[in-house]
Amino acid sequence: MRDPDGLLAIGGDLSLPRLLNAYRHGIFPWFSPGQPPLWWSPDPRMVFRTDCVRLSSRFRRALKQSTWQIRADTCFEQVISACALAPRPGQHGTWITSGMRQAYIDLHRQGHAHSVEVFDGGDLVGGIYGVAIGRMFFGESMFSGRSGGSKVALAALAVRLREWGWPLIDAQVENDHLHSLGGSLVPRETFLEQVAGLVDLPPTEGAWTGRFGALAASSLSQAPAP
């Protein structure tokens, strides 16, 4: 559909096989409490190339003094809960319903969904989560518990994925904030062609905690500027 853009189907469920099949074909669920599942594939699609996530010069200067640390898959449920509670401009409530939350926790337990977490000491101050299939990462949501927390999570995710040879992060729907961080729009047909190749590459299922390791936020001060 063109209005609303990208709505493909209504109904079904959030079972693991259905979710994984949807993502493999560039489709994601997005709906409000009280609605049936709505399945989307917008045109154009917002994406990040993992070598093009950008942080402002001012933010990078501040990061040089940061003591924050970034890890992965150590508190997935906390990240998705924080994303559900995060205020969004122009939105009331959350699309991360209890059923949606449980579906992604189940995906995480099966090794298909992952979180990147930003810590200040023992405090979780930012994070991002999404679904990984093959060498494609489908971003779902991110949050900031403190200013810049989500930017750090996204930039750290991009660093690790680039090191692993993963070229893209799906960001779904465009907004000004994503554009400011280096997100770009690609035609749906192009996006689906790229996804089809990436999801069939050898998977890396299981927790990312050891593989991701610990990354100092200060190291991100060398990230590209806009």
C-alpha positions as CSV (number, residue, x, y, z in Angstrom):
1,M,0.0,0.0,0.0
2,R,1.0,3.6,-0.6
3,D,-1.3,5.1,2.0
4,P,-0.1,4.1,4.6
5,D,3.2,3.4,2.9
6,G,4.3,-0.2,3.0
7,L,1.4,-1.9,4.8
8,L,1.4,-5.4,3.3
9,A,-0.8,-7.5,5.5
10,I,-3.0,-7.6,8.6
11,G,-3.3,-10.4,11.0
12,G,-1.4,-13.6,11.8
13,D,0.7,-14.0,14.9
14,L,4.1,-13.3,16.3
15,S,5.4,-16.9,16.3
16,L,9.1,-17.3,15.8
17,P,8.9,-19.0,12.4
18,R,6.6,-16.2,11.1
19,L,8.8,-13.5,12.4
20,L,12.0,-15.0,11.0
21,N,10.3,-15.6,7.6
22,A,9.1,-12.0,7.6
23,Y,12.5,-10.5,8.3
24,R,14.1,-12.7,5.7
25,H,11.9,-11.0,3.2
26,G,12.4,-7.4,4.5
27,I,9.0,-7.3,6.4
28,F,8.6,-6.2,10.0
29,P,5.6,-6.0,12.4
30,W,4.5,-2.6,13.8
31,F,1.2,-2.0,15.4
32,S,-0.5,-0.4,18.4
33,P,-2.2,-2.0,21.4
34,G,-5.6,-3.3,20.5
35,Q,-4.7,-3.7,16.8
36,P,-4.0,-7.0,15.0
37,P,-0.5,-7.5,13.8
38,L,0.3,-5.2,11.0
39,W,3.2,-6.1,8.6
40,W,5.2,-3.5,6.8
41,S,7.8,-3.1,4.0
42,P,8.0,0.7,3.3
43,D,9.3,2.2,0.1
44,P,11.9,3.7,0.3
45,R,13.6,2.0,3.2
46,M,15.8,3.7,5.9
47,V,19.2,2.0,6.3
48,F,22.6,2.6,7.8
49,R,25.7,1.4,6.1
50,T,27.9,0.2,8.9
51,D,30.8,2.4,7.7
52,C,28.6,5.5,7.6
53,V,27.1,6.0,11.1
54,R,28.1,9.5,12.0
55,L,28.5,11.4,15.2
56,S,28.7,15.2,15.4
57,S,32.1,16.7,16.1
58,R,30.9,18.1,19.4
59,F,29.6,14.7,20.5
60,R,32.9,13.0,19.5
61,R,34.9,15.5,21.6
62,A,32.7,14.7,24.6
63,L,33.2,11.0,24.1
64,K,37.0,11.4,24.5
65,Q,36.4,11.8,28.3
66,S,33.6,9.2,28.5
67,T,34.0,6.3,30.9
68,W,31.0,4.4,29.4
69,Q,31.4,0.8,28.3
70,I,29.4,-1.1,25.7
71,R,28.6,-4.8,25.8
72,A,26.1,-7.1,24.1
73,D,23.4,-9.5,25.2
74,T,24.0,-9.1,28.9
75,C,20.5,-7.6,29.7
76,F,18.3,-7.9,26.6
77,E,15.1,-7.8,28.6
78,Q,16.1,-4.5,30.3
79,V,16.9,-3.0,26.9
80,I,13.6,-3.9,25.3
81,S,11.7,-2.8,28.4
82,A,13.5,0.6,28.3
83,C,12.7,1.0,24.6
84,A,9.0,0.4,25.4
85,L,9.0,3.1,28.0
86,A,11.0,5.6,26.1
87,P,9.0,8.7,25.0
88,R,8.7,9.3,21.3
89,P,7.8,12.6,19.7
90,G,4.3,12.5,18.3
91,Q,3.6,9.1,19.8
92,H,1.3,8.2,22.7
93,G,2.0,4.9,24.4
94,T,4.2,2.2,22.8
95,W,4.0,-0.2,19.9
96,I,6.2,-2.6,22.0
97,T,3.2,-4.4,23.5
98,S,3.5,-7.2,26.0
99,G,3.0,-9.7,23.2
100,M,5.7,-8.0,21.1
101,R,8.1,-7.9,24.0
102,Q,7.7,-11.6,24.7
103,A,8.1,-12.5,21.0
104,Y,11.5,-10.8,20.8
105,I,12.6,-12.2,24.1
106,D,11.9,-15.6,22.7
107,L,13.9,-14.7,19.6
108,H,16.7,-13.6,21.8
109,R,16.6,-16.9,23.7
110,Q,16.9,-18.7,20.5
111,G,19.9,-16.7,19.4
112,H,18.2,-14.6,16.7
113,A,17.7,-11.2,18.5
114,H,20.4,-9.2,20.2
115,S,21.0,-6.1,22.3
116,V,23.9,-3.7,22.5
117,E,24.0,-2.0,25.9
118,V,25.8,1.1,27.1
119,F,26.8,1.2,30.8
120,D,28.0,3.9,33.1
121,G,29.5,1.8,35.9
122,G,26.6,-0.5,36.7
123,D,23.9,1.8,35.3
124,L,22.3,1.0,31.9
125,V,22.3,4.4,30.1
126,G,21.4,3.4,26.5
127,G,20.8,0.5,24.2
128,I,19.6,-0.9,20.9
129,Y,18.1,-4.2,19.9
130,G,17.2,-6.0,16.7
131,V,17.1,-9.3,14.8
132,A,20.1,-10.8,13.1
133,I,19.8,-13.3,10.2
134,G,22.8,-14.3,8.2
135,R,24.9,-11.1,8.0
136,M,21.9,-8.7,8.1
137,F,20.9,-6.8,11.2
138,F,17.3,-5.5,11.4
139,G,17.2,-2.7,14.0
140,E,14.0,-2.5,16.0
141,S,14.3,0.2,18.6
142,M,16.8,2.1,20.7
143,F,16.7,4.3,23.8
144,S,18.7,6.8,25.8
145,G,18.6,6.7,29.6
146,R,21.1,9.6,29.5
147,S,21.8,12.0,26.7
148,G,23.6,10.3,23.8
149,G,23.1,6.8,25.1
150,S,21.3,5.6,21.9
151,K,23.9,7.2,19.6
152,V,26.7,5.4,21.4
153,A,24.8,2.1,21.2
154,L,24.2,2.5,17.4
155,A,27.8,3.6,16.7
156,A,29.2,0.7,18.7
157,L,26.9,-1.8,16.9
158,A,28.1,-0.4,13.5
159,V,31.7,-0.7,14.6
160,R,31.4,-4.4,15.5
161,L,29.2,-5.3,12.5
162,R,31.7,-3.6,10.1
163,E,34.5,-5.6,11.7
164,W,32.5,-8.8,11.2
165,G,31.8,-8.0,7.5
166,W,28.1,-7.0,7.9
167,P,27.4,-4.0,5.6
168,L,23.9,-2.9,6.6
169,I,21.6,-2.1,9.5
170,D,17.9,-1.8,8.7
171,A,16.4,1.2,10.3
172,Q,12.9,0.7,8.8
173,V,11.2,4.1,8.7
174,E,12.9,7.5,8.1
175,N,13.0,10.3,10.6
176,D,15.2,13.4,11.0
177,H,17.2,11.9,13.9
178,L,18.2,8.8,11.9
179,H,19.2,11.1,9.0
180,S,21.4,13.1,11.3
181,L,23.3,9.9,12.3
182,G,24.0,9.0,8.7
183,G,20.9,7.0,7.8
184,S,20.0,7.0,4.1
185,L,17.0,6.0,2.0
186,V,17.2,3.2,-0.6
187,P,14.4,2.0,-2.9
188,R,12.5,-1.0,-1.5
189,E,13.5,-3.2,-4.5
190,T,17.2,-2.4,-3.9
191,F,16.9,-3.1,-0.2
192,L,15.2,-6.4,-0.8
193,E,17.9,-7.5,-3.3
194,Q,20.6,-6.7,-0.7
195,V,18.7,-8.5,2.1
196,A,18.2,-11.6,0.0
197,G,21.9,-12.0,-0.4
198,L,22.9,-11.2,3.2
199,V,20.4,-13.4,5.0
200,D,21.6,-16.5,3.2
201,L,25.2,-16.0,4.4
202,P,26.4,-18.3,7.2
203,P,24.6,-17.4,10.4
204,T,26.2,-16.5,13.7
205,E,23.4,-17.6,16.1
206,G,23.8,-17.6,19.9
207,A,24.7,-14.8,22.3
208,W,27.0,-12.1,21.1
209,T,28.4,-11.4,24.6
210,G,31.8,-13.0,24.1
211,R,32.2,-12.2,20.4
212,F,31.2,-8.5,20.9
213,G,33.4,-8.1,24.0
214,A,33.7,-4.8,25.8
215,L,34.1,-1.6,23.8
216,A,35.0,1.8,25.4
217,A,32.7,4.6,24.3
218,S,35.8,6.8,24.2
219,S,37.0,4.8,21.2
220,L,34.1,6.0,19.2
221,S,35.4,9.5,19.3
222,Q,37.1,8.7,16.0
223,A,33.8,7.9,14.3
224,P,33.0,9.9,11.1
225,A,31.5,13.4,11.5
226,P,28.5,14.5,9.4
